[in-house]
Amino acid sequence: MPYRGRFAPSPSGHLHFGSLVAATASYLSARQAGGDWLLRIEDLDPPRTVPGSAEQIVTTLEALGFEWNGSILYQSTRVEAYQAALTRLLDLGLVYPCSCSRSELLSAQGASKPGGTLRYPGFCRHGPRQRFPVEPMAIRLRVEPIPIPVEDQIQGIRIFDVAGKVGDFVIRRRDRLYAYQLAVTVDDAAQGITHVVRGIDLWDSTPRQMILQ
Ligand code: GLU
């Protein structure tokens, strides 16, 4: 299968050094393999999008000599595709609405883990826990307790326990915005991406995206 890589920055500020490393590494990997390199702007989260930042990222990449194949894909134009994926998951019974607030989950855990991922304890798995839930509710994917092996050229093979460490994760937020995990999975598939080169901070997102695939 011909190599298709991508760079998918979120326009939440300038193209910072870490993003530039991801851009360079993904670009060189794709070109070395004689493959395509696509640019996708992940402007899915209006509260976190900094006005002008997408344009700035594109201009900086151009100035540095990066050349992408095809036109830039903006996630803000892809809402119908995310809705279609969600509908499919709903039809398959793989997702459910969740009424839990973050503070409820924090207090259920007894302590907050700043910056860390909270494991969702599954309170709403069999129906919303709140008797009169506030609409709209977040939507979570049911994660089965199956080990997920991820193979990475630098990290090697690691077996992730998503069910044990993360639990059922959110794919559409309470504010009706599609979660990064769903959008990135739908778009990587739609764009025929064969290889993902990204920052290590996203290493534990990869198994979640593999489950969604
Ligand atoms: N847009 C996200 C970021 O900039 C994710 C990119 C990716 O999935 O590789 O952190």
Residues whose N, C-alpha, C, O or C-beta is under 5 A from the ligand:
A	BS01	LIG	A8 P9 S10 E42 V184 R198
